[in-house]
């Protein structure tokens, strides 16, 4: 197929689908760094015109990364469901956008379509969508997953409680954990990023989380975000593991730089399934992704970073994860320069993930060398929730003192619950209300009493003053 | 900053302040309705302002060179190919390459061979270098008296790998690079040290380096950092390598100490 256009007295020839996709991508610093971005506005829009005319079927004929060379491409092609694809198989990218926005694209139709879509198809259509399009369509998707709670039901928003500590100190972790629980946070997962990725530290933290969840009968799941090989070793030693975590990317080479491949993930998935620790379901994987990770490993293979990101979702969906989290602003300004780029990337990732059938959360976040601030995060946070985002992070005061970046706070989740009337996962909601942490309408109570469940613990620490 | 306190506070404090002794995290912040109270909100903005300024306010290289000269240390001021801050943040590749003028300066000065080269780069926190570089070097250099050292190389808009090219110019065996780290809200002035044995421009990678991170007033002290660095230098000289193969043997003892305290939630 030729990817040519004549516009405004200039002619463009984009040579390959991979090149066309990169040129059509809304501007972001990582694509300039990679040298694949459009050189000016006109070239970008020309590419978007050409892309809109590409039949969706072309993505099955022209692999952006060769089939022979990349196991992620093989996974995408080999697992493509042609009968699920049938309802849209005659459409171009431009008509696919129209179809997604139309009343024909119901929640039921989108759920049935997901196995028929490839990451490249959804990445392509996202490139010609505005933010309101990304929100509208994602909002129609529904992805429900289960372990000890039910994540992703309509009008619900879950939170990952992230009680990180600079040295993995047990009391330090517990202090942030309790603060978060008392603010109603933690139904997606209680997940710790360990300061040091070794078996001993990981095992110690896994026992801590397991014991807290059992002791206080919290309907949630635990995760220590160590490398998958560390978690495999922990499982082999009989350590309680609810969710297996791993960072994943969209090319075999990038995954190789993370020290993983599909076989290894499969082994970890099977090991976690065999533990049968879920009470209401068996989704037991937690993946994190983020635009730019392949480029930072010099493994983008000429792809733009957003297409690369969508390909990571093919890896994720093979393992029916409980949670997928795009850590959108963590990577820094060389990939997403400012608030505007971070906001769009977060909403693109959510849209692409949801369309592919994934339970997408977003770490609404930024670093101090990015041109972004709390106002930018509030915009993304609000738009993500309006789009039906599955979960966000809960970090004390939005300041992660271990990873040195700013995420979202327990207070941020409560803001969304108020303005959009979003409830936690039903099992966790029941627990919060039973423990009188939340009132019947999912608000913090007016009084300042410590819930009875945690009162003895805090009293033992030498009383609790309010000042 | 004090916020007016009426008889019945409008903001609701959290009655678990006692937990704050266990972590530097922002816990027990209280709430106004269910949102962040004014004081906690402004505390955050203050910390963010300090961190942003650490990234964006340029390092005063003249002042640093003068301060080093006052301690009897010669220095050269060099630049990377990222010639402004915006470009520096977006193009890490350019921050790893010496500007032509810098290469020329080095050619003029690299007349004899050196054992080790000391590079000081502004990195992502000018504040880190302004606060810590001079005092750290004052402590380190007496311990390196047996080494032939060229002038300290100060690099504007430099990334870690730029040290490799500088070390090559002096045919130096060791590269010790001080750099301002990505500032956190609670540590806007954190300095890092990257140590590379036999660095080679364009070939050495992060896997070939050892990093000593978090040097600031609430983090690693200068003395601790010097101790770690000297340990790495000694090991590297013996084994003729640096990087992932070279473990920092001083680290484990520190970490083990901190795990003694138990978890009050399970007590």
Contacts between the chains, C-beta under 8 A, distances in Angstrom:
chain1	res1	chain2	res2	distance
A	29	B	90	4.6
A	32	B	90	6.9
A	33	B	90	6.7
A	33	B	91	6.3
A	33	B	92	7.5
A	33	B	93	7.1
A	163	B	25	7.6
A	164	B	25	7.7
A	165	B	23	5.7
A	165	B	25	7.1
A	166	B	24	6.9
A	167	B	255	6.7
A	167	B	258	4.8
A	168	B	259	7.7
A	169	B	22	7.2
A	169	B	23	7.4
A	169	B	258	5.7
A	169	B	259	7.2
A	169	B	261	6.5
A	170	B	259	7.2
A	170	B	261	6.4
A	170	B	262	6.0
A	170	B	263	4.1
A	171	B	22	4.3
A	171	B	23	7.8
A	171	B	261	4.9
A	171	B	262	6.9
A	171	B	263	5.9
A	171	B	264	6.0
A	172	B	22	4.9
A	172	B	23	3.9
A	172	B	25	7.4
A	173	B	23	7.8
A	173	B	263	7.4
A	174	B	22	7.1
A	174	B	263	4.6
A	174	B	264	6.0
A	174	B	265	4.5
A	174	B	266	7.9
A	175	B	19	4.1
A	175	B	20	7.4
A	175	B	22	4.0
A	175	B	23	4.7
A	175	B	25	7.2
A	175	B	27	5.8
A	176	B	23	5.8
A	176	B	25	4.8
A	176	B	27	5.7
A	177	B	265	7.0
A	178	B	16	7.0
A	178	B	19	6.5
A	178	B	265	6.3
A	179	B	14	7.5
A	179	B	16	7.1
A	179	B	19	6.6
A	179	B	25	7.8
A	179	B	27	3.9
A	179	B	28	6.3
A	182	B	14	7.4
A	182	B	16	7.0
A	196	B	255	7.0
A	204	B	259	7.4
A	208	B	263	5.7
A	208	B	266	7.4
A	211	B	266	5.2
A	212	B	263	7.8
A	212	B	265	5.4
A	212	B	266	6.7
A	215	B	265	7.4
A	215	B	266	6.3
A	216	B	265	7.9
A	332	B	89	8.0
A	332	B	182	7.6
A	333	B	89	4.6
A	333	B	90	6.2
A	334	B	89	6.6
A	334	B	90	5.5
A	334	B	91	7.0
A	334	B	92	5.3
A	337	B	89	7.5
A	337	B	90	6.1
A	367	B	182	6.3
A	368	B	48	7.1
A	368	B	51	3.9
A	368	B	52	6.1
A	368	B	54	7.5
A	368	B	55	6.0
A	368	B	182	6.9
A	368	B	183	4.8
A	368	B	184	7.1
A	368	B	185	7.2
A	368	B	188	7.5
A	369	B	55	4.8
A	369	B	89	6.0
A	369	B	124	5.1
A	369	B	182	6.0
A	369	B	183	7.4
A	373	B	48	6.8
A	374	B	44	7.4
A	374	B	45	7.6
A	374	B	48	7.4
A	395	B	25	7.9
A	396	B	23	8.0
A	396	B	25	4.3
A	396	B	26	4.8
A	396	B	27	4.7
A	396	B	29	7.6
A	397	B	25	7.1
A	397	B	26	2.6
A	397	B	27	7.4
A	397	B	29	5.6
A	397	B	36	7.6
A	397	B	40	6.6
A	397	B	44	6.5
A	398	B	26	7.6
A	398	B	44	7.0
A	399	B	25	7.1
A	399	B	26	5.1
A	399	B	44	7.0
A	399	B	47	7.4
A	399	B	184	8.0
A	399	B	185	4.7
A	399	B	186	7.0
A	401	B	23	7.2
A	401	B	24	4.9
A	401	B	25	5.0
A	401	B	26	8.0
A	401	B	184	7.3
A	401	B	185	8.0
A	401	B	186	5.9
A	404	B	182	6.4
A	404	B	183	7.6
A	404	B	184	3.3
A	404	B	185	7.6
A	404	B	187	7.1
A	405	B	184	7.6
A	406	B	48	7.5
A	406	B	185	6.7
A	409	B	26	8.0
A	409	B	36	7.1
A	411	B	29	7.5
A	411	B	31	6.6
A	411	B	34	6.6
A	411	B	35	5.6
A	411	B	36	4.9
A	414	B	31	7.9
A	414	B	34	3.9
A	414	B	35	7.4
A	415	B	34	6.9
A	415	B	35	6.1
A	417	B	34	7.8
A	418	B	33	7.9
A	418	B	34	6.3
A	443	B	34	6.7
A	444	B	31	7.0
A	444	B	34	5.6
A	446	B	12	8.0
A	448	B	12	6.0
A	448	B	13	7.2
A	448	B	14	8.0
A	448	B	15	5.5
A	449	B	15	7.8
A	450	B	15	5.9
A	450	B	16	6.9
A	457	B	264	6.2
A	457	B	265	6.1
A	457	B	267	7.5
A	458	B	15	7.9
A	458	B	16	5.7
A	458	B	18	7.1
A	458	B	19	7.9
A	460	B	264	7.2
A	460	B	267	6.8
A	461	B	18	5.2
A	461	B	19	7.5
A	461	B	264	5.8
A	462	B	18	6.3
A	463	B	18	7.3
A	464	B	15	4.8
A	464	B	16	5.4
A	464	B	17	6.9
A	464	B	18	5.5
A	465	B	15	7.3
A	465	B	17	5.7
A	465	B	18	6.9
A	466	B	13	4.8
A	466	B	14	7.6
A	466	B	15	4.6
A	466	B	17	6.9
A	467	B	13	6.9
A	467	B	17	6.9
